[in-house]
Structures are given as C-alpha cells and as structure tokens.
Amino acid sequence: ATHFFSFLTGFISTRAIVLDKLLPFGLSFIAGCSLPLTPSAALGIFIGYFIPSGDTNAFRYIAALFAILAIKLLLSSYEKLVSNPFFITFIAFISNILTSAVALKSAKINFLDFAVDGLLCAAGAYFTAISFKALQKQATGLSADELSALLIVISLLLMGLNGFELNGVSLGRILGILLILTASKYGGIISGAVGGIAVALTLSLSGV
C-alpha cells in the first residue's frame, strides 16, 4: 500500500504544471523521497513524464529522472548522505539544469524558464526531503519547520490535481481549501497561515 501510494504521488507530482510548460516537481519528488520508496516513485514519475501534460518537452525531465535515480542508487550505501536535504537539493538542481541546458535550443523555453525550472525543482526537493525525514519520526511529533515543509509538499501535490475538473469544479482547489482548514484546526494559527500561503502560491504558479 505504501509503495502504491508512492507510485500514485509520484505520478501526480508530474501533473503540476508551471507557466504551462514546466514540470519540475516530479524531479523534486524522486530526489526527496526515501530510498525504500524510490523505485515505486520513479515508476509513477516516469509514466507521468512519458504521458506529458500540456505543451511541454517532457523527455528532458525523463533524462534528469534517470540521472537522479542513478545517483541515489549508486550512493544508497551512504544513507546519511542521500537523505541529507542539502545534498538532495544539489543533485536535483544540477540534474535539472544540465538536462535543460542540453534542451535549451530545441525546447520551447527561454533562459528565464530555464532558471525558474531549476530553482523550483531544487526548492521542491528540499521540502520533500525534509518531509520524508519528518514522517519517519512522526511518532515523536513534528516541529514547526517540519510541519511547514509537509504543508508545502502537500500543496505542490494538490497543484497536480488542479487539472482534474468535473463540471468546472477543480478537485485540487477543493482539497487546497480543506488543507488550510485542517491545518488551522489541528496545527493552530501559524500552520493555517503557512497552509494558506503555500496553497495560494501553488495556485498562482499553475496560472489559477
């Protein structure tokens, strides 16, 4: 069940479109997820990028996906290193930037898109890594920083659900409002504020 959820979450992360042509958060998720869940997440992300959403050149993301996957698996014996949020952020940024640079001339992106894509990928990877580390010790409770990172990651995933609509009603937006209300009820004012900012930012990035 955990691996299926990881697969599904990985797929949803590739549906989060920024500026109608950037899909950085699938790479963020594969970089930041824990080692045991990496294969199932990679499969979901590969399928998501193989069936691209919107006007995107998703094959450059597939190349970056394999680069991140190779680095994590080759260094899997160094568990502290591959679970370090700063190392995760670095490999996500470098993999995204290098593959985007190769495709810069052929893809429908300019230098600003290139920079935004790399920075969003790196930021998403950092918050995803923090969230997975926090969930592994959830029995002891989450700190304010860990809860904020988790709310941001959930908001990014909800961004991937914005495209699922029924009679003009968006599943992602409904769940976004539910996230804000839940965070406010169980996490207090600060969590509600962080949830509200994260949901608003992700909706803005997706063009809503």
C-alpha positions in Angstrom: 0.0 0.0 0.0 2.9 2.4 0.8 4.6 1.7 -2.5 1.3 2.1 -4.4 0.8 5.5 -2.7 4.3 6.5 -3.5 3.7 5.5 -7.2 0.5 7.5 -7.3 2.0 10.5 -5.6 4.9 10.4 -8.0 2.5 10.4 -10.9 0.5 13.3 -9.5 3.7 15.4 -9.0 4.3 15.3 -12.8 0.9 16.9 -13.4 1.9 20.1 -11.6 2.5 22.5 -14.5 4.2 25.8 -14.0 3.8 28.5 -16.7 2.0 26.0 -18.9 5.3 24.3 -19.9 7.5 23.5 -16.8 7.2 20.2 -14.8 9.9 20.4 -12.2 8.1 18.8 -9.2 8.3 15.2 -10.4 12.1 15.5 -10.2 11.7 17.1 -6.8 9.7 14.2 -5.5 12.1 11.5 -6.8 15.1 13.4 -5.3 13.5 13.9 -1.9 11.6 10.6 -1.3 13.2 8.0 0.9 15.4 5.2 -0.5 12.9 2.3 0.0 10.2 4.2 -1.9 12.4 5.5 -4.7 11.7 2.6 -7.2 7.9 2.9 -6.9 8.0 6.7 -7.1 10.3 6.6 -10.1 7.9 4.3 -12.0 5.0 6.7 -11.3 7.1 9.7 -12.3 8.4 8.0 -15.5 4.8 7.2 -16.6 3.7 10.8 -15.8 6.5 12.3 -17.8 6.1 9.7 -20.6 2.4 10.9 -20.9 3.2 14.6 -20.8 0.6 17.2 -19.6 0.3 20.5 -21.5 2.7 21.9 -24.1 5.9 20.5 -22.5 9.0 18.8 -23.7 8.9 16.1 -21.0 11.7 13.9 -22.4 14.3 16.2 -20.9 12.7 15.5 -17.5 13.0 11.8 -18.1 16.7 12.2 -18.7 17.0 14.1 -15.4 14.9 11.5 -13.7 17.3 8.7 -14.6 20.3 10.9 -13.6 18.8 11.5 -10.1 17.8 7.8 -9.8 21.3 6.6 -10.7 23.0 8.9 -8.2 20.7 7.8 -5.4 21.0 4.1 -6.1 24.8 4.2 -6.6 25.2 6.1 -3.3 22.5 4.1 -1.5 25.1 2.6 0.9 25.7 6.1 2.2 22.3 6.6 3.7 23.1 9.8 5.6 24.3 11.4 2.5 21.4 10.5 0.2 18.9 11.6 2.9 20.6 14.9 3.6 18.3 17.7 2.3 21.1 19.9 1.1 22.7 17.0 -0.9 19.2 16.2 -2.3 18.7 19.8 -3.3 22.1 19.9 -5.0 21.6 16.8 -7.1 18.1 17.8 -8.1 19.3 21.3 -9.2 22.3 20.0 -11.1 20.4 17.2 -12.9 17.6 19.6 -13.9 20.0 22.4 -15.0 22.2 20.1 -17.1 19.4 18.4 -19.0 17.6 21.7 -19.5 20.8 23.3 -20.9 21.1 20.5 -23.5 17.5 21.0 -24.5 17.5 24.8 -24.3 17.8 25.4 -28.0 15.3 22.7 -29.1 12.7 23.1 -26.3 10.2 25.9 -26.2 11.8 27.5 -23.2 13.9 30.6 -22.7 16.7 31.4 -20.2 14.2 32.7 -17.6 12.1 29.5 -17.8 15.4 27.5 -17.6 16.3 29.3 -14.3 12.9 29.1 -12.8 12.6 25.4 -13.6 15.9 24.7 -11.8 15.1 26.8 -8.7 11.6 25.4 -8.3 13.0 21.8 -8.7 15.6 22.4 -6.1 13.2 24.1 -3.6 10.7 21.3 -4.1 13.4 18.6 -3.5 14.5 20.3 -0.2 11.0 20.4 1.2 10.2 16.9 0.1 13.4 15.6 1.8 12.5 17.4 5.0 9.0 16.0 4.9 10.1 12.4 4.4 12.6 12.6 7.2 9.9 14.1 9.4 7.4 11.4 8.6 9.9 8.7 9.6 9.9 10.0 13.1 6.3 11.2 13.2 5.6 9.2 16.5 7.7 11.9 18.3 5.7 14.7 16.7 6.7 17.2 14.1 8.4 20.5 14.7 7.0 23.8 13.3 9.6 23.7 10.4 8.8 20.1 9.6 5.1 20.7 9.6 5.6 23.8 7.3 7.7 21.7 4.9 5.0 19.0 4.8 2.2 21.5 4.1 4.3 22.9 1.2 4.8 19.5 -0.3 1.1 18.7 0.0 0.3 22.0 -1.7 2.6 21.1 -4.6 0.8 17.8 -5.0 -2.5 19.5 -4.9 -1.2 21.6 -7.7 -1.0 18.5 -9.8 -4.7 17.8 -9.2 -5.8 21.3 -10.5 -6.3 19.8 -13.9 -8.9 17.3 -12.7 -12.2 19.0 -13.1 -15.8 17.9 -13.0 -18.3 20.4 -14.5 -15.9 23.2 -13.8 -15.2 22.2 -10.2 -11.5 21.6 -9.5 -10.5 18.7 -7.2 -7.2 20.4 -6.4 -8.8 23.7 -5.3 -11.3 21.9 -3.0 -8.6 19.9 -1.4 -6.5 23.1 -1.1 -9.2 24.7 1.0 -9.6 21.6 3.0 -5.9 21.6 3.7 -6.0 25.2 5.0 -9.0 24.4 7.3 -7.4 21.2 8.6 -4.0 22.8 9.2 -5.8 25.7 11.1 -7.8 23.3 13.3 -5.1 20.9 14.3 -1.9 23.0 13.9 -3.1 26.4 15.1 -2.9 29.8 13.5 0.7 29.6 12.2 0.0 26.2 10.4 -3.1 27.7 8.9 -1.2 30.7 7.7 1.6 28.5 6.2 -1.0 26.3 4.5 -2.8 29.3 3.1 0.4 30.8 1.7 1.5 27.5 0.2 -1.8 26.8 -1.4 -2.1 30.4 -2.8 1.5 30.2 -4.2 1.0 26.9 -5.9 -2.3 28.0 -7.4 -0.6 31.1 -8.7 2.2 29.1 -10.2 -0.3 26.9 -12.0 -2.0 30.0 -13.5 -5.1 29.9 -11.4 
